[in-house]
Amino acid sequence: MPSRVQPRQLAFALSHAESFTRDDFLEGPANTAALALIDTWPDWPNRVMLLLGPEASGKSHLAAIWAEQSGARSISAHALTSSEVPGALATGALVIEDIKAGDIDERALFHLLNLAREDGAFVLMTARVVPARVELRDLRSRLRAVPAVQLMPPDDHLFRALIVKFSADRQLAIDEAIVSYLVSHIERSYAALRHAVELLDTEALRLGRPVTRALAAELFRGNS
């Protein structure tokens, strides 16, 4: 008699809604300066500002808060083209997300920054680091002159709070034991934190198990 094969539960890649409201932004020493930039608009030191921070550090969340306050449009840096420039500043404010050297239309960005200066528009750009390998010399000089605010690595309190928030965004109920285990067994970075929560979610779904400290130990024991 042939053996019966136990069906394996599949983990589907579902999109998860992440709240980008001001009330859902978690404050801490790591983001004090960046949050102050958003809260003090329009009294900025310069009408064009650069918000820097590592992956998953909250740049998009802060940009969304500012866009709500200022009426800014938002565009990904890699999607900015010359044809987009004339209408990009229609509201007098613009978010340009995730500027990376080699992944932008340099002439379009330079044209937009010139137009923003002429029109007195506000522009908030986000990036992981200041783009260094920019071929267009005038743009390279312009970007270096833009005041930058840096998001710093999370302290212990913010790190724990973000574990809870990222879990809530994925509708995961986790307890203090899981939070404490993750704090001591994953890299102290925003990206590692987000990856850990995603892995807990997908593995729990794949295995048909609840998210527990035991599951966390199985997945991250070797990281301590």
Salt bridges, closest charged atoms under 4 A:
GLU18 OE2 - ARG194 NH2 2.84
GLU27 OE2 - ARG22 NH1 3.33
ASP39 OD2 - ARG22 NH2 3.05
GLU55 OE1 - ARG128 NH2 3.85
ASP98 OD2 - LYS100 NZ 3.42
ASP156 OD1 - ARG188 NH2 3.51
ASP169 OD2 - LYS165 NZ 2.94
GLU176 OE2 - ARG160 NH2 1.96
ASP201 OD2 - HIS16 NE2 3.70
ASP201 OD2 - ARG170 NE 2.84
GLU203 OE1 - ARG206 NH2 2.75
GLU218 OE1 - ARG209 NH1 3.11
